[in-house]
Amino acid sequence: MGHKVINLFARLFLGGMFLFLGTDLVFNWSYTSDVVKKHFEFVQGHHTGFFESIYTIADSILPIWLVFFLVICLLFGILLILGIKQRLISGVLFILTLFFGFFYHPFWLLEDAERLEEMIDLWMYLGLLSALLYCFSATFEKKPRPDTENKS
C-alpha cells in the first residue's frame, strides 16, 4: 500500500509542476518568451561552431519551441496526475527534461558567478530527473515467477 501512496504523491507533485509551468506560460506568454529569448542570446554568445548554429536555429523558431513546451507541459502534466500511460509519459518527460536541462543550462561554457548559477539550475533539473525516473520505474510490477510457485 505504501508504494502506491508514494507513487500517487510523486505523480501529483510532478504532474502539478508541469501543469503549473504550462499555465504560467499561457498567462505570462510575453514575459516568458522575452526571458527565454534573453537567456538564449546570453548562452548563444558563449557557444562556437556547431553549437552556435544550433542555438541560432533554435532562436529563430523560439515561438514554436515554446508552443511545443506548452502543449507537453499541459497535456503530459494532466496525464501524469491521472496516471494514464505513466511509464510512457514519465519516460518522455525524462528525455525532454534531460535535453532541455543541458541545452538551456550549459554551465561548462561559462565562468565564475554565471557558471555557478547555471550549475545550480542544472542540479535542480537533475533532481527533477530523479523524480521522473522514480515515476518511470514505479510502474514495473513484481510478478511471481511460474517456476517458484508451490507445487503440491
N, C-alpha and C positions, 0 to 999 in steps of 0.2 A: 504494500500500500504506500509506503514512504517514497518509493521510486516514482510512482505515478504522480504523487503530490509535487515532488521536486520538478518533475518534467512539466507539469501544469504551470508552476510558477515561472520556470525558465521560459516557456512559450509565451506566457502573459507579459513578462518583462521585456523580452527581446522583440516580440511582435508589437508590443506597445511602443517601444523605442522607434522601430522602423515606421510605425503608423504616425507617431508624433513628428518624425523627420519629414515625412511626406506631407502632412497637413501644414507644418511650418513652412515648407517650400511653397505650397499653394498660396497661403495667406501673406507671405512675405517674398513674393516672386522677384520683384525688382531688387530688393536688398540682397537676397541670397545670390542672385545672378551677378550682381556687382561684386560681392565679396569673393565669389568663386573666380570671376574674371581677374580680379586684382591678384588673387593668390596664384592663378595660372601664370600671369605675367611675371610675378615675383620668381616663381620656380623656373619658368622658361628662361629667364635671364641667367640662370646658373647651369643650364644644360648646353652641351655642344654636340655637334654631329648628328647621329641618328636620333637621339632622344629629343634634340631641339626640333627636328622635323615632326616628330610625333606630337609634341606639345603644340606646335603651330597648327597642325591639322585638328587636334582636339580643341584648341582655342577657337578655330573657325566654325566648328559645329557645336559650340558650347550649349546653345539652347536645346539642341537635340539630346545631348548628354543629360541635361537637367530634366527634360521630359521623361527620358528613359529611366533615370534615377527616381523620379517622382512616381511613375507607374509601378516600378519594382517595390519601392517602399510601401506604398499604399496597398497594393494587391497582396504582396507576399507577407506584409505585416498582418493583415486580416487572416490570411490562410494559416499563418503560423500560430496565431492566437487560437484559432478554431481547431488546430491540429490536423488539418487536411493536407495530405501528402507531406508530412513533416520532414521526412528524410530528404525528399527532393528539394523542398523549399529551403531547408537549412543548409543543404549542400550548395545550392545556387547562391544563396546569400553569403556563405563562407567564401566561395570563389570570388564573387564580386567585391566583397569587403577586403579580401586579401589584395586584389588587383588595385582597387581604389586607394587602399592604405599606402601601398608602396608607390603608386603613381602620383598621389597627391601630397605625400609627405616624404620626399627624398632627402632625409637629414644628412646623408653621406656626402651630398654636394655642397653643404653649407658650412659656415664656420661660427664659432662662439655661441652667442645667445640665440641666433636664428637656428643653429643646429640643435641646441638643447630643446627649444620649443617644438620643433618638428619631430624630434625623437620622442618627446613626451606624448605628442599626438599619435605617433605610430604605436607606442606602447598601449595607448587606450584602444586602438584598433585591434591589437593583438589580444587584449582582454576580451573584446567582443568576439574575436575569432574563437577563443577557447569556449565561450558560452555557446556559440553556434555549433561547434564541434560536439559539445555535450548533447545538444538537441538532435544532432545527426545520429550520434551513437545510441541515444536513448530509445530509438525505435527498433533496435535489434533485440528481439525476444529470445531468451534462452529456452530452447525446446529440448526435452529429453531425447536422448538417442535411442533408437529402437533396440539396439543390442544390450542396453543396460536395464531393460525392464525385468521385473520379477517373472521368472518362469516357474510355473507350478506343475 
